[in-house]
Every structure is written in C-alpha cells, then in structure tokens.
Amino acid sequence: FRPRAEELGLELDTAPGSDRSLWVEADADRLAQVLANLVENASSFARRTITVGAGSVGGTPTLWVVDDGPGILPDQLPRVFERHVTSDRAGGRRKGSGLGLAIVSELSAAMGAGVRAESPVAAGGGTRMLIWFRAAPAPPPVTPGSDPPTAAPGHRAGPDPTGSAAQPPVAAAAPAPSTAPAPPIPGDSD
C-alpha cells in the first residue's frame, strides 16, 4: 500500500503495537480484500496521513484504518456500508463506485466479524473504520528443529507465530456472525 500512498502524497503509518501476533477467525483472502478496500477508501479522503492498526482492544481482536480527511457527514454515517453510497468530500481524488465499503461489510459479515465507521475522530474531521473479529487459538510455538504447526481441520496455518512473517496470522474458518459491540480504541476520550 505504501507506494500508492506515496504517489498520492500521503503518509501510511502503522499504529504502535500493531506488530504483535494476533490470531483471528478469518479467511486470509477475504481479510486481505477488506484491508485493501479500507486503505483504498482512506486514500480517497486523507489529507496527509492514513494509519492502519491491529490489536486486542478490550480483549477483542480489532483492525482499524484511520484517515485525517474531512470526515463523514453525520447524516451519511449510518449509510457508508450500503452499496453505491458515495461522497463528494474526496476533493480532487478519485471518486469510487460506492462498492468498496459495502464489500468490506459483506466480507466481514461472512467471516463473523463486525464493522463500524466513526467520524469525526479529531478536530477538523477524520474517519476511523473498525473491524472486530473472534479470536482464534494460537498454534503451539515452533521449537528449533521441529516441523511448523499444522492447521486444525477447516483452518489454514498462519505464518510463523514468532512474528517474523510479513503478513498477520489468520485462520480460515468463519464463525457465526458476531453480535458483540465494537470495542473502544485506545486513546479515545469516550
């Protein structure tokens, strides 16, 4: 994502603490699509910075993408995950078809994850998109000279649990849809 952000004159940051292993019940391909759509959406609105974070928030595995753009108007906030909902607040950037966040919502629901949009998140606007997941058990640690852990039935093995892999670890089974409310994000004043 970084080369595209740089082309647009944006800084793409990772939230502190997002480098820890986090195991969630999700499909790796769907999770990648969700993240790509969230970053692409943020790049249409951000003024200078997009921040991507992941961590355990209130004991709930959570992924979030924050932009410093103009934010979402209060009357549009409940509809941002509907198909073909677009905003003219993107300034001179590309305006999409209004499907990206709808796809985020649908793929997240298929994985049993919840979604929420928050705006404004700072003085002058900004938007935070959150996806919260059900936790998956981490595989046993790999000891030197042993075979890596195998996936449980219905799951794909994630990368090396030591955190040396470039992608976050995920499992592939989709649980029943989550009904839990979104967790608060550290640093919120709420």
Solvent accessible surface area in square Angstrom, and as a share of the most:
residue,aa,sasa,rsa
1,F,111,0.46
2,R,118,0.43
3,P,93,0.59
4,R,101,0.37
5,A,3,0.02
6,E,112,0.50
7,E,131,0.59
8,L,49,0.24
9,G,62,0.59
10,L,8,0.04
11,E,102,0.46
12,L,14,0.07
13,D,48,0.25
14,T,85,0.50
15,A,11,0.09
16,P,136,0.86
17,G,29,0.28
18,S,25,0.16
19,D,124,0.64
20,R,184,0.67
21,S,48,0.31
22,L,37,0.18
23,W,27,0.09
24,V,5,0.03
25,E,37,0.17
26,A,0,0.00
27,D,33,0.17
28,A,32,0.25
29,D,102,0.53
30,R,89,0.32
31,L,20,0.10
32,A,61,0.47
33,Q,79,0.35
34,V,0,0.00
35,L,39,0.20
36,A,34,0.26
37,N,19,0.10
38,L,1,0.01
39,V,8,0.04
40,E,64,0.28
41,N,33,0.17
42,A,4,0.03
43,S,6,0.04
44,S,11,0.07
45,F,44,0.18
46,A,1,0.01
47,R,115,0.42
48,R,158,0.58
49,T,36,0.21
50,I,0,0.00
51,T,33,0.19
52,V,25,0.14
53,G,1,0.01
54,A,28,0.22
55,G,18,0.18
56,S,75,0.48
57,V,6,0.04
58,G,77,0.74
59,G,65,0.62
60,T,34,0.20
61,P,7,0.05
62,T,1,0.00
63,L,16,0.08
64,W,24,0.08
65,V,3,0.02
66,V,31,0.18
67,D,9,0.05
68,D,39,0.20
69,G,0,0.00
70,P,30,0.19
71,G,10,0.09
72,I,29,0.15
73,L,72,0.36
74,P,110,0.69
75,D,113,0.59
76,Q,47,0.21
77,L,46,0.23
78,P,110,0.69
79,R,120,0.44
80,V,14,0.08
81,F,43,0.18
82,E,81,0.36
83,R,129,0.47
84,H,124,0.55
85,V,29,0.16
86,T,53,0.31
87,S,23,0.15
88,D,122,0.63
89,R,72,0.26
90,A,10,0.08
91,G,68,0.65
92,G,90,0.87
93,R,61,0.22
94,R,123,0.45
95,K,117,0.50
96,G,34,0.33
97,S,72,0.47
98,G,14,0.13
99,L,50,0.25
100,G,31,0.30
101,L,21,0.11
102,A,1,0.01
103,I,58,0.30
104,V,0,0.00
105,S,26,0.17
106,E,81,0.36
107,L,38,0.19
108,S,0,0.00
109,A,56,0.43
110,A,44,0.34
111,M,1,0.01
112,G,0,0.00
113,A,9,0.07
114,G,12,0.11
115,V,37,0.21
116,R,78,0.28
117,A,12,0.09
118,E,33,0.15
119,S,18,0.11
120,P,96,0.60
121,V,45,0.26
122,A,65,0.51
123,A,111,0.86
124,G,62,0.60
125,G,9,0.08
126,G,2,0.02
127,T,8,0.05
128,R,28,0.10
129,M,7,0.03
130,L,0,0.00
131,I,0,0.00
132,W,20,0.07
133,F,10,0.04
134,R,108,0.40
135,A,64,0.50
136,A,11,0.08
137,P,117,0.73
138,A,65,0.50
139,P,33,0.21
140,P,94,0.59
141,P,112,0.71
142,V,52,0.30
143,T,80,0.47
144,P,139,0.88
145,G,92,0.88
146,S,54,0.35
147,D,126,0.65
148,P,93,0.59
149,P,33,0.21
150,T,127,0.74
151,A,43,0.33
152,A,58,0.45
153,P,132,0.83
154,G,63,0.61
155,H,56,0.25
156,R,109,0.40
157,A,60,0.46
158,G,22,0.21
159,P,38,0.24
160,D,60,0.31
161,P,29,0.18
162,T,101,0.59
163,G,44,0.42
164,S,90,0.58
165,A,39,0.30
166,A,111,0.86
167,Q,137,0.61
168,P,85,0.53
169,P,11,0.07
170,V,14,0.08
171,A,7,0.06
172,A,26,0.20
173,A,32,0.25
174,A,54,0.42
175,P,25,0.16
176,A,66,0.51
177,P,98,0.62
178,S,31,0.20
179,T,136,0.79
180,A,52,0.41
181,P,117,0.74
182,A,14,0.11
183,P,10,0.06
184,P,87,0.55
185,I,11,0.06
186,P,99,0.62
187,G,87,0.84
188,D,45,0.23
189,S,117,0.76
190,D,162,0.84
